[in-house]
Amino acid sequence: MENAEREATGLRDDADGVGGAWRDAPCPVVVADRAGTVAALNTAAAAAFPGLRPDTPLRRGAPPWLTAAHRALTASPDLPAPAPKSVRGSHAGRDFTAHATLTAGGRRVVWWLIDDSELSAAREALRGEREQAALLARASGELLSSLNERHCRETTARLSARYLADAAVLVSPGRGGGLPVTYGLRGADPVHAVVRADVRSVPGLTEALQGLPPTPSRWIPPDALPEWAVPPGFEGPVDSVAVIPLPGPGVPAGALILLRRGANRSSSDREEVFARLFAVRAGAALAAARMYAEQAGITATLMHELLPPRLRAVQGVEYAGGYRPSGSGERVGGDFYDVHPGAGGTADTLAVLGDVCGKGLDAAVLTGRIRNTLHALLPEADDHHRLLTLLNSALTTSRHTRFATLVLASVRRLPDGALLRLTSAGHPPPLIVRADGAVEEAATHGSLIGVLPAVHSTTATTKLAPGESCLLFTDGITEARGGPLGDTLFGTGRLRRALTGCARLPAEAIVERVQTLVADWVGPRPHDDMALTAITLPPTTRPDDADRPTQGRLTP
C-alpha cells in the first residue's frame, strides 16, 4: 500500500533541497521542475487533482491558473528568483491560494495550495451582508426623505422593483371607493391607480393587509395572480410571486406583491430576510407619511378657522388687516383681528383687534376661543364695557391662565364722515391719521382681559373725515427690535412718523407700508406676533357705496 502510494505520488526521500516535510502536509502540495513536469505530489494533492501524475506535464492535471503561475515563475533563467507572490484560483468548486517555494538548487518549485473555500464563502457572505446593509441604509434614507405619502409609495414600489424583484405592486389599505395600488417596474417610473378589486383574489393578501398578528411572507403560484396585480407593461411569464406584509407602528401600512421572472429566481433565506427588513422600513415610512397626512389635514381644517379673515369695505368704509406670526414655520399665533358688520343689531360695524399672551399654537387656541366668544356677544356690541365684562367673566372661569389685551372700534357711517367709538382693554391706544398728516392718539385705556374679576375701561369717541384713517395695532409692532445693533424698539414714535405720510392713502396701502417698515427694521431677527387693522374713509365716498372686498395681508 505504501509502495503504491509512493509510486502514484512520486513520494521519496531525496537530497536535492526539496526535503520530506511536505509529504505529510494536510494541504495539497505539488513539486514541479523548471520545464513544468511534475516531480512529486502528496496524497492531498493527488485527491484534489486526480489528473496529476509524476513525470507528466503540470498542465495535464493542474488548473490553468496554477500552470500559468508556474510558467511565469520559471521563465527567468536566473533562478532562484526573489520570493514569488501567491496566486489564487478555483478548481472543482474549491478556492485555493497557492504559495511557491523554490528548492535550494533552484531546479524545482514546491507549490503549497491552501484551501480557502470556507474563508471565501465567509468573505462572500460578509460582502453580501455589507451590500444589503448599504442598500437598506440607502432605502431608509430615500423613504424617510419626505413625509409625502405619494412620494413614499412611489419610492417603495421603485426600490422593490430594483432590489427585490423584477416588478412590484404596492397595495395600500383601502379607504372606500377602491383599492389604492402603486405599480413598480424595473427601469420605469411608478404608476398609481385605484382598482376595483377584491383583496381575497390574491392568496395571503387579506392577512398581509390586516397586519395582526404578524404575517410572514407567502409564496403563491403565479397562475393565482389576478390581472390587476400585474403591473402594466410587465412582459414575460411570471415564474414566482411573493406577498409580503408592510408592518406599521400599530397599524398595517399595506402589502407588497413581488413578481419575478425565471424558474431559478426563487428566494434564498438571505434574500427572504433582506426583503422582510426592507418591508419593515418601508412600512414604518408609509405609516408615518399616512399619519402625517391625516394630521396635516386635521390641522389645516383647524387652522382655516384660526387664520385672520379676509376684510371688505362696509358702507363705504375700508377695512384692511395685516398679520405676521412670530415663527417662520407658523401660520397662526396670539394676535388676531375681526370685523363684524351690523354688530348689536345696529348699523354699526365692530372691528376687534387683540393680543393673547404667548405664541404659537397654544396662544392660537385661546385666540380662537376669544373670537368665538366675541362673536356670541355681538348683541352686546353697542356697550363696549359690558361686552368686555362678559368676555372677562368667560375667560376667568375657564381653565386657561393666559390673559389678553383688546381694542374695540365701533364704526357708524355718517353723511359727512364716520363716527368711531374706541375702547382699549390693556391694549395700545389706536392712532388717528388726519387728512393733513397729523397723527393723534385715541384717549382710551383699560385693564387686561382674563386676569381680574372686574374690568375697567374708558371709551373715546372721534370722527373720521374723508381721507382719514384709524390704525389698530398690537405691541408686536412697536416692540419689534431692530436697527443697527438689533436691540432698538421700533417704538410708537417711529410708527407715528411712518403714519404721517399715510394721509389720504387707502387702508391696504397703510397696512402694507407699516408692515414693510417693521419687516425691514426687524430683518431676520426673532420677533413677536404682529397684527394691525386700518379703518379708512376714502377721500371721495358715499354711504351707499357698494361694499367691496379688501385684501388682508398675511406676512410669513
NUSE-509399 format. One record per residue (C-alpha): y, z, x; residue number from 1. Coordinates in nm, 2 decimals, m for minus. Layout:
BEGIN
REC  north     up   east fiti
REC      Y      Z      X  NUM
...
This chain:
BEGIN
REC  north     up   east fiti
REC   0.00   0.00   0.00    1
REC   0.24   0.10   0.28    2
REC   0.15  m0.22   0.47    3
REC   0.20  m0.44   0.17    4
REC   0.54  m0.28   0.12    5
REC   0.63  m0.34   0.48    6
REC   0.52  m0.70   0.45    7
REC   0.73  m0.76   0.14    8
REC   1.05  m0.59   0.27    9
REC   1.02  m0.65   0.64   10
REC   1.04  m0.28   0.70   11
REC   0.96  m0.20   1.06   12
REC   1.09   0.01   1.34   13
REC   1.30  m0.19   1.58   14
REC   1.53  m0.12   1.86   15
REC   1.80  m0.38   1.80   16
REC   2.05  m0.13   1.67   17
REC   1.97  m0.15   1.30   18
REC   1.78   0.18   1.30   19
REC   1.55   0.31   1.04   20
REC   1.77   0.54   0.82   21
REC   1.84   0.26   0.57   22
REC   1.48   0.22   0.48   23
REC   1.47   0.53   0.25   24
REC   1.82   0.49   0.11   25
REC   1.83   0.52  m0.27   26
REC   2.07   0.22  m0.29   27
REC   1.97  m0.14  m0.22   28
REC   2.01  m0.23   0.15   29
REC   1.97  m0.59   0.28   30
REC   1.96  m0.68   0.65   31
REC   2.05  m1.05   0.74   32
REC   2.12  m1.23   1.07   33
REC   2.42  m1.44   1.15   34
REC   2.25  m1.75   1.02   35
REC   2.21  m1.59   0.68   36
REC   1.84  m1.53   0.70   37
REC   1.71  m1.21   0.55   38
REC   1.56  m0.99   0.82   39
REC   1.46  m0.70   0.61   40
REC   1.54  m0.51   0.28   41
REC   1.44  m0.18   0.14   42
REC   1.25  m0.10  m0.17   43
REC   1.56  m0.06  m0.38   44
REC   1.69  m0.40  m0.28   45
REC   1.36  m0.56  m0.35   46
REC   1.37  m0.42  m0.70   47
REC   1.73  m0.52  m0.76   48
REC   1.70  m0.87  m0.61   49
REC   1.34  m0.99  m0.68   50
REC   1.41  m1.33  m0.52   51
REC   1.48  m1.19  m0.18   52
REC   1.21  m1.21   0.09   53
REC   1.22  m1.15   0.46   54
REC   1.26  m1.46   0.67   55
REC   1.42  m1.65   0.38   56
REC   1.78  m1.76   0.33   57
REC   2.00  m1.49   0.18   58
REC   2.13  m1.74  m0.07   59
REC   1.79  m1.79  m0.24   60
REC   1.78  m1.44  m0.39   61
REC   2.12  m1.27  m0.34   62
REC   2.41  m1.32  m0.58   63
REC   2.66  m1.58  m0.48   64
REC   2.94  m1.33  m0.41   65
REC   2.72  m1.14  m0.16   66
REC   2.62  m1.47   0.01   67
REC   2.99  m1.58   0.04   68
REC   3.09  m1.24   0.18   69
REC   2.81  m1.26   0.45   70
REC   2.92  m1.61   0.54   71
REC   3.28  m1.51   0.57   72
REC   3.19  m1.21   0.79   73
REC   2.96  m1.40   1.03   74
REC   3.18  m1.71   1.06   75
REC   3.37  m1.57   1.36   76
REC   3.19  m1.63   1.70   77
REC   3.35  m1.31   1.83   78
REC   3.12  m1.06   1.66   79
REC   3.13  m0.77   1.65   80
REC   3.44  m0.82   1.44   81
REC   3.67  m0.55   1.30   82
REC   3.52  m0.34   1.03   83
REC   3.48  m0.57   0.73   84
REC   3.62  m0.49   0.38   85
REC   3.40  m0.40   0.09   86
REC   3.32  m0.66  m0.17   87
REC   3.24  m0.61  m0.54   88
REC   3.03  m0.81  m0.78   89
REC   2.78  m0.81  m1.06   90
REC   2.41  m0.90  m1.08   91
REC   2.17  m0.88  m1.37   92
REC   2.41  m0.67  m1.58   93
REC   2.49  m0.42  m1.30   94
REC   2.80  m0.38  m1.09   95
REC   2.78  m0.33  m0.72   96
REC   3.01  m0.26  m0.43   97
REC   2.87  m0.40  m0.10   98
REC   2.96  m0.24   0.23   99
REC   2.87  m0.41   0.56  100
REC   2.76  m0.25   0.88  101
REC   2.72  m0.46   1.20  102
REC   2.43  m0.39   1.44  103
REC   2.51  m0.28   1.79  104
REC   2.45  m0.62   1.93  105
REC   2.63  m0.80   1.65  106
REC   2.32  m1.00   1.57  107
REC   2.27  m0.87   1.22  108
REC   2.46  m0.73   0.92  109
REC   2.34  m0.45   0.71  110
REC   2.46  m0.47   0.35  111
REC   2.47  m0.14   0.16  112
REC   2.50  m0.20  m0.21  113
REC   2.63   0.09  m0.42  114
REC   2.56   0.06  m0.80  115
REC   2.89   0.11  m0.98  116
REC   2.77   0.03  m1.32  117
REC   2.84   0.37  m1.47  118
REC   3.17   0.40  m1.29  119
REC   3.27   0.06  m1.41  120
REC   3.17   0.15  m1.76  121
REC   3.38   0.46  m1.74  122
REC   3.67   0.27  m1.60  123
REC   3.64   0.02  m1.88  124
REC   3.62   0.29  m2.14  125
REC   3.93   0.46  m1.98  126
REC   4.12   0.13  m1.97  127
REC   4.03   0.07  m2.34  128
REC   4.14   0.42  m2.43  129
REC   4.47   0.37  m2.25  130
REC   4.53   0.04  m2.42  131
REC   4.46   0.19  m2.76  132
REC   4.68   0.49  m2.69  133
REC   4.96   0.25  m2.58  134
REC   4.91   0.04  m2.90  135
REC   4.92   0.35  m3.12  136
REC   5.23   0.47  m2.95  137
REC   5.39   0.12  m2.99  138
REC   5.28   0.11  m3.35  139
REC   5.41   0.45  m3.42  140
REC   5.75   0.36  m3.27  141
REC   5.77   0.04  m3.49  142
REC   5.65   0.22  m3.80  143
REC   5.90   0.51  m3.76  144
REC   6.19   0.29  m3.66  145
REC   6.30   0.27  m4.02  146
REC   6.27   0.47  m4.34  147
REC   6.30   0.15  m4.54  148
REC   5.98   0.13  m4.74  149
REC   5.96  m0.25  m4.75  150
REC   6.00  m0.27  m4.37  151
REC   5.73  m0.01  m4.33  152
REC   5.49  m0.21  m4.55  153
REC   5.56  m0.53  m4.35  154
REC   5.51  m0.35  m4.02  155
REC   5.18  m0.20  m4.13  156
REC   5.05  m0.54  m4.25  157
REC   5.17  m0.72  m3.94  158
REC   5.03  m0.47  m3.69  159
REC   4.70  m0.45  m3.88  160
REC   4.65  m0.83  m3.87  161
REC   4.74  m0.83  m3.50  162
REC   4.53  m0.54  m3.37  163
REC   4.26  m0.46  m3.63  164
REC   4.15  m0.78  m3.79  165
REC   4.24  m1.15  m3.85  166
REC   4.41  m1.07  m4.18  167
REC   4.51  m0.76  m4.37  168
REC   4.61  m0.67  m4.72  169
REC   4.81  m0.35  m4.77  170
REC   4.76  m0.22  m5.12  171
REC   5.02   0.04  m5.24  172
REC   4.98   0.28  m5.52  173
REC   5.07   0.11  m5.85  174
REC   5.39   0.22  m6.03  175
REC   5.33   0.04  m6.36  176
REC   5.35  m0.33  m6.43  177
REC   5.13  m0.44  m6.14  178
REC   4.98  m0.36  m5.81  179
REC   5.21  m0.40  m5.51  180
REC   5.04  m0.57  m5.21  181
REC   5.16  m0.69  m4.88  182
REC   4.96  m0.97  m4.71  183
REC   4.94  m0.98  m4.33  184
REC   4.81  m1.29  m4.15  185
REC   4.79  m1.31  m3.77  186
REC   5.08  m1.52  m3.64  187
REC   5.26  m1.53  m3.98  188
REC   5.53  m1.32  m4.15  189
REC   5.41  m1.07  m4.40  190
REC   5.43  m1.16  m4.77  191
REC   5.50  m0.92  m5.06  192
REC   5.36  m0.97  m5.40  193
REC   5.28  m0.78  m5.72  194
REC   4.94  m0.88  m5.86  195
REC   4.78  m0.81  m6.20  196
REC   4.45  m0.68  m6.07  197
REC   4.20  m0.41  m6.13  198
REC   4.15  m0.20  m5.82  199
REC   3.79  m0.15  m5.92  200
REC   3.73  m0.51  m5.84  201
REC   3.72  m0.41  m5.47  202
REC   3.44  m0.16  m5.39  203
REC   3.58   0.16  m5.24  204
REC   3.95   0.07  m5.31  205
REC   3.98   0.32  m5.60  206
REC   3.86   0.61  m5.39  207
REC   4.08   0.50  m5.10  208
REC   4.39   0.49  m5.32  209
REC   4.32   0.83  m5.46  210
REC   4.31   0.98  m5.12  211
REC   4.14   1.30  m5.22  212
REC   3.90   1.41  m5.09  213
REC   3.94   1.23  m4.75  214
REC   3.76   0.90  m4.79  215
REC   3.60   0.73  m4.48  216
REC   3.64   0.35  m4.41  217
REC   3.40   0.14  m4.61  218
REC   3.24  m0.19  m4.52  219
REC   3.18  m0.42  m4.81  220
REC   3.00  m0.75  m4.85  221
REC   3.26  m1.04  m4.82  222
REC   3.14  m1.20  m5.14  223
REC   3.25  m0.88  m5.33  224
REC   3.62  m0.96  m5.24  225
REC   3.82  m1.10  m5.53  226
REC   4.07  m1.38  m5.48  227
REC   4.38  m1.17  m5.50  228
REC   4.26  m0.96  m5.20  229
REC   4.26  m1.26  m4.96  230
REC   4.60  m1.34  m4.80  231
REC   4.74  m1.69  m4.89  232
REC   4.68  m1.93  m4.61  233
REC   4.38  m1.75  m4.47  234
REC   4.13  m2.02  m4.35  235
REC   3.77  m1.99  m4.27  236
REC   3.49  m1.78  m4.41  237
REC   3.53  m1.41  m4.43  238
REC   3.24  m1.25  m4.24  239
REC   3.33  m0.88  m4.26  240
REC   3.55  m0.67  m4.48  241
REC   3.66  m0.31  m4.45  242
REC   3.85  m0.08  m4.69  243
REC   4.05   0.19  m4.50  244
REC   4.25   0.46  m4.68  245
REC   4.60   0.54  m4.56  246
REC   4.64   0.91  m4.59  247
REC   4.98   1.06  m4.66  248
REC   5.11   1.42  m4.64  249
REC   4.99   1.55  m4.97  250
REC   4.99   1.21  m5.15  251
REC   4.79   0.89  m5.07  252
REC   5.01   0.62  m4.92  253
REC   4.78   0.32  m5.00  254
REC   4.49   0.14  m4.85  255
REC   4.42  m0.14  m4.61  256
REC   4.17  m0.42  m4.67  257
REC   4.08  m0.58  m4.33  258
REC   3.93  m0.93  m4.31  259
REC   3.75  m1.06  m4.01  260
REC   3.61  m1.40  m3.91  261
REC   3.29  m1.44  m3.70  262
REC   2.95  m1.29  m3.76  263
REC   2.98  m1.07  m3.45  264
REC   3.32  m0.92  m3.54  265
REC   3.16  m0.60  m3.68  266
REC   3.35  m0.29  m3.57  267
REC   3.23  m0.07  m3.29  268
REC   3.26   0.30  m3.30  269
REC   3.56   0.30  m3.08  270
REC   3.73   0.03  m3.29  271
REC   3.65   0.23  m3.60  272
REC   3.82   0.54  m3.45  273
REC   4.12   0.33  m3.35  274
REC   4.15   0.19  m3.70  275
REC   4.15   0.53  m3.86  276
REC   4.40   0.67  m3.61  277
REC   4.63   0.37  m3.69  278
REC   4.57   0.44  m4.06  279
REC   4.69   0.80  m4.02  280
REC   5.01   0.69  m3.85  281
REC   5.07   0.41  m4.10  282
REC   5.00   0.64  m4.39  283
REC   5.25   0.91  m4.27  284
REC   5.52   0.65  m4.21  285
REC   5.47   0.49  m4.55  286
REC   5.46   0.82  m4.73  287
REC   5.78   0.93  m4.55  288
REC   5.95   0.60  m4.64  289
REC   5.85   0.63  m5.00  290
REC   5.97   0.99  m5.03  291
REC   6.30   0.89  m4.86  292
REC   6.34   0.60  m5.11  293
REC   6.28   0.83  m5.41  294
REC   6.51   1.10  m5.28  295
REC   6.78   0.84  m5.19  296
REC   6.76   0.71  m5.54  297
REC   6.80   1.05  m5.69  298
REC   7.08   1.13  m5.45  299
REC   7.26   0.80  m5.53  300
REC   7.24   0.88  m5.90  301
REC   7.39   1.23  m5.85  302
REC   7.65   1.10  m5.60  303
REC   7.77   0.85  m5.85  304
REC   7.88   1.13  m6.08  305
REC   8.04   1.31  m5.79  306
REC   8.24   1.02  m5.65  307
REC   8.61   1.00  m5.72  308
REC   8.68   0.79  m6.03  309
REC   8.85   0.45  m6.05  310
REC   9.20   0.52  m6.18  311
REC   9.41   0.30  m6.41  312
REC   9.76   0.28  m6.54  313
REC   9.82   0.46  m6.86  314
REC  10.12   0.38  m7.08  315
REC  10.29   0.20  m6.80  316
REC  10.25   0.49  m6.56  317
REC  10.05   0.41  m6.24  318
REC   9.78   0.64  m6.10  319
REC   9.62   0.58  m5.77  320
REC   9.38   0.81  m5.57  321
REC   9.25   0.83  m5.22  322
REC   8.97   1.03  m5.07  323
REC   8.82   1.08  m4.73  324
REC   8.53   1.32  m4.68  325
REC   8.51   1.54  m4.37  326
REC   8.19   1.39  m4.23  327
REC   8.14   1.03  m4.13  328
REC   7.80   1.02  m4.29  329
REC   7.91   1.19  m4.62  330
REC   8.04   1.03  m4.93  331
REC   8.14   1.34  m5.13  332
REC   8.28   1.68  m5.04  333
REC   8.50   1.96  m5.17  334
REC   8.81   1.76  m5.27  335
REC   8.84   1.57  m5.60  336
REC   9.08   1.42  m5.84  337
REC   9.06   1.31  m6.21  338
REC   9.29   1.15  m6.47  339
REC   9.24   1.23  m6.84  340
REC   9.44   1.02  m7.08  341
REC   9.52   1.18  m7.42  342
REC   9.43   1.53  m7.30  343
REC   9.46   1.80  m7.55  344
REC   9.48   1.56  m7.84  345
REC   9.84   1.46  m7.74  346
REC   9.99   1.15  m7.58  347
REC  10.00   1.34  m7.25  348
REC   9.78   1.23  m6.96  349
REC   9.64   1.52  m6.75  350
REC   9.60   1.45  m6.37  351
REC   9.40   1.71  m6.18  352
REC   9.36   1.74  m5.80  353
REC   9.16   2.02  m5.64  354
REC   9.00   2.15  m5.33  355
REC   8.68   2.36  m5.32  356
REC   8.62   2.59  m5.03  357
REC   8.37   2.44  m4.79  358
REC   8.25   2.10  m4.70  359
REC   7.96   1.86  m4.77  360
REC   7.71   1.87  m5.05  361
REC   7.73   2.24  m5.13  362
REC   8.10   2.20  m5.19  363
REC   8.04   1.88  m5.38  364
REC   7.80   2.06  m5.62  365
REC   8.07   2.31  m5.71  366
REC   8.32   2.03  m5.74  367
REC   8.10   1.86  m6.00  368
REC   8.08   2.19  m6.19  369
REC   8.46   2.23  m6.19  370
REC   8.52   1.88  m6.30  371
REC   8.27   1.91  m6.59  372
REC   8.42   2.24  m6.69  373
REC   8.77   2.10  m6.69  374
REC   8.66   1.81  m6.90  375
REC   8.52   2.05  m7.15  376
REC   8.85   2.24  m7.15  377
REC   9.07   1.93  m7.22  378
REC   9.16   2.06  m7.57  379
REC   9.35   2.34  m7.39  380
REC   9.53   2.10  m7.15  381
REC   9.86   2.15  m7.32  382
REC   9.87   2.51  m7.20  383
REC   9.81   2.50  m6.82  384
REC   9.79   2.87  m6.78  385
REC   9.53   2.91  m7.05  386
REC   9.32   2.62  m6.91  387
REC   9.33   2.78  m6.56  388
REC   9.24   3.12  m6.71  389
REC   8.93   2.98  m6.89  390
REC   8.83   2.79  m6.57  391
REC   8.87   3.10  m6.36  392
REC   8.65   3.30  m6.60  393
REC   8.38   3.04  m6.59  394
REC   8.38   3.04  m6.20  395
REC   8.40   3.42  m6.15  396
REC   8.10   3.48  m6.38  397
REC   7.88   3.22  m6.21  398
REC   7.66   3.27  m5.90  399
REC   7.89   3.06  m5.68  400
REC   8.10   3.27  m5.44  401
REC   8.33   2.98  m5.34  402
REC   8.68   2.95  m5.46  403
REC   8.90   2.65  m5.54  404
REC   9.27   2.55  m5.55  405
REC   9.41   2.32  m5.81  406
REC   9.72   2.14  m5.92  407
REC   9.77   2.01  m6.27  408
REC  10.01   1.74  m6.38  409
REC  10.07   1.66  m6.74  410
REC  10.25   1.33  m6.78  411
REC  10.43   1.23  m7.10  412
REC  10.58   0.88  m7.13  413
REC  10.94   0.87  m7.24  414
REC  11.15   0.57  m7.34  415
REC  11.36   0.61  m7.02  416
REC  11.10   0.76  m6.78  417
REC  10.81   1.01  m6.76  418
REC  10.81   1.39  m6.81  419
REC  10.59   1.58  m6.57  420
REC  10.47   1.94  m6.61  421
REC  10.33   2.06  m6.27  422
REC  10.12   2.37  m6.22  423
REC   9.97   2.49  m5.89  424
REC   9.68   2.73  m5.86  425
REC   9.68   2.83  m5.49  426
REC   9.75   2.46  m5.41  427
REC  10.02   2.29  m5.20  428
REC  10.30   2.20  m5.45  429
REC  10.34   1.83  m5.53  430
REC  10.61   1.62  m5.37  431
REC  10.85   1.41  m5.58  432
REC  10.98   1.08  m5.43  433
REC  11.31   0.98  m5.58  434
REC  11.43   0.62  m5.61  435
REC  11.68   0.67  m5.33  436
REC  11.41   0.80  m5.09  437
REC  11.48   1.17  m5.13  438
REC  11.17   1.39  m5.13  439
REC  11.16   1.71  m5.34  440
REC  10.90   1.99  m5.36  441
REC  10.80   2.10  m5.71  442
REC  10.88   2.46  m5.78  443
REC  10.53   2.57  m5.88  444
REC  10.29   2.82  m5.73  445
REC   9.99   3.02  m5.84  446
REC   9.68   3.21  m5.74  447
REC   9.33   3.08  m5.64  448
REC   9.06   3.00  m5.89  449
REC   8.73   3.18  m5.88  450
REC   8.84   3.49  m5.69  451
REC   9.04   3.74  m5.91  452
REC   8.97   3.83  m6.27  453
REC   9.31   3.71  m6.37  454
REC   9.51   3.41  m6.25  455
REC   9.89   3.38  m6.21  456
REC  10.08   3.06  m6.22  457
REC  10.42   2.91  m6.28  458
REC  10.48   2.56  m6.42  459
REC  10.76   2.33  m6.30  460
REC  10.90   2.05  m6.51  461
REC  11.05   1.74  m6.37  462
REC  11.13   1.38  m6.48  463
REC  11.04   1.06  m6.31  464
REC  11.28   0.77  m6.34  465
REC  11.17   0.41  m6.28  466
REC  11.08   0.36  m5.92  467
REC  11.00   0.73  m5.86  468
REC  10.67   0.89  m5.78  469
REC  10.49   1.23  m5.76  470
REC  10.23   1.29  m5.49  471
REC   9.95   1.54  m5.53  472
REC   9.76   1.62  m5.21  473
REC   9.51   1.86  m5.06  474
REC   9.57   2.07  m4.75  475
REC   9.33   1.83  m4.56  476
REC   9.63   1.60  m4.54  477
REC   9.89   1.85  m4.40  478
REC   9.64   2.04  m4.19  479
REC   9.49   1.73  m4.02  480
REC   9.51   1.79  m3.64  481
REC   9.60   1.51  m3.40  482
REC   9.88   1.40  m3.18  483
REC   9.88   1.35  m2.81  484
REC   9.67   1.67  m2.74  485
REC   9.48   1.66  m3.07  486
REC   9.59   2.01  m3.18  487
REC   9.91   1.94  m3.37  488
REC   9.91   1.96  m3.75  489
REC  10.03   1.66  m3.95  490
REC  10.23   1.91  m4.15  491
REC  10.44   1.89  m4.46  492
REC  10.75   1.78  m4.27  493
REC  10.58   1.47  m4.13  494
REC  10.44   1.40  m4.48  495
REC  10.78   1.42  m4.64  496
REC  10.93   1.19  m4.38  497
REC  10.65   0.94  m4.45  498
REC  10.72   0.95  m4.82  499
REC  11.09   0.88  m4.76  500
REC  11.00   0.52  m4.70  501
REC  10.78   0.50  m5.01  502
REC  11.06   0.49  m5.27  503
REC  11.00   0.23  m5.54  504
REC  10.66   0.14  m5.40  505
REC  10.35   0.11  m5.62  506
REC  10.12   0.41  m5.64  507
REC   9.85   0.22  m5.45  508
REC  10.08   0.14  m5.17  509
REC  10.19   0.51  m5.14  510
REC   9.83   0.63  m5.12  511
REC   9.74   0.36  m4.86  512
REC  10.05   0.44  m4.64  513
REC   9.98   0.81  m4.63  514
REC   9.61   0.76  m4.57  515
REC   9.68   0.52  m4.28  516
REC   9.93   0.75  m4.12  517
REC   9.70   1.05  m4.14  518
REC   9.40   0.85  m4.01  519
REC   9.60   0.73  m3.71  520
REC   9.71   1.09  m3.65  521
REC   9.36   1.23  m3.66  522
REC   9.18   0.94  m3.48  523
REC   8.81   1.01  m3.42  524
REC   8.86   1.39  m3.43  525
REC   8.69   1.62  m3.68  526
REC   8.89   1.69  m4.00  527
REC   8.87   1.85  m4.34  528
REC   8.82   1.66  m4.67  529
REC   9.14   1.47  m4.77  530
REC   9.24   1.37  m5.12  531
REC   9.57   1.26  m5.28  532
REC   9.68   1.12  m5.61  533
REC  10.01   0.92  m5.66  534
REC  10.17   0.91  m6.00  535
REC  10.43   0.64  m6.02  536
REC  10.67   0.50  m6.28  537
REC  10.72   0.14  m6.17  538
REC  11.08   0.02  m6.13  539
REC  11.05  m0.21  m6.44  540
REC  10.81  m0.09  m6.70  541
REC  10.80  m0.02  m7.07  542
REC  10.60   0.25  m7.26  543
REC  10.40  m0.02  m7.45  544
REC  10.29  m0.20  m7.13  545
REC   9.92  m0.27  m7.13  546
REC   9.71  m0.03  m6.94  547
REC   9.57  m0.19  m6.62  548
REC   9.33  m0.06  m6.36  549
REC   9.45   0.06  m6.02  550
REC   9.23   0.09  m5.72  551
REC   9.13   0.44  m5.59  552
REC   9.07   0.44  m5.22  553
REC   8.76   0.60  m5.07  554
REC   8.80   0.61  m4.69  555
REC   8.49   0.66  m4.48  556
